[in-house]
Amino acid sequence: MLGADKGTAGELDGQGLRVGLVQARFNEAITEPLAGACRAELQRLGVAEADITHLRVPGALEVPTALQGLAATGRFDALIALGCIIRGETYHFELVANESGAGVTRVSLDHRLPIANAILTTENEAQAQARQLEKGADAARVVVEMARLLQSLR
């Protein structure tokens, strides 16, 4: 039986964790600060700069493919998906949001690897700007917590 504190945040310790980030370049004015906040929080939590691999891909639909490539190496304890999808006037928003989200989840489940999905889906650029820093930092905290949780279950 698992202890009562399993699965709770407690003190997050990223020391020794190897983390891969995949950042979509589309909406780069949003995704660069998102990635910066994520990297800063990972380092604050003790993840060494040398243990962070950061890839950039064209857009949110390409993020799951790059995540899958990183996961297949077996070199990572956790991954992070970074991107921004802003609603437009067509159905394309729903397609990109749904398919990128499903792809991220599939990679996580197929590889039994924690992946924080920090692909923002917003109605407008102002909403994205309001969320970019906190969501980036939150993604870092999520992967550290989940990586440690899964390690404790092995």
Salt bridges, closest charged atoms under 4 A:
GLU32 OE2 - ARG56 NE 3.32
GLU41 OE2 - ARG44 NH2 2.86
GLU41 OE2 - ARG141 NH1 3.30
GLU49 OE2 - ARG39 NH2 2.12
ASP77 OD1 - ARG18 NH2 3.30
GLU94 OE2 - ARG87 NH1 2.56
ASP110 OD2 - ARG106 NE 3.23
GLU123 OE1 - ARG87 NE 2.93
GLU134 OE2 - ARG141 NH2 2.52
ASP138 OD1 - ARG141 NH2 3.98
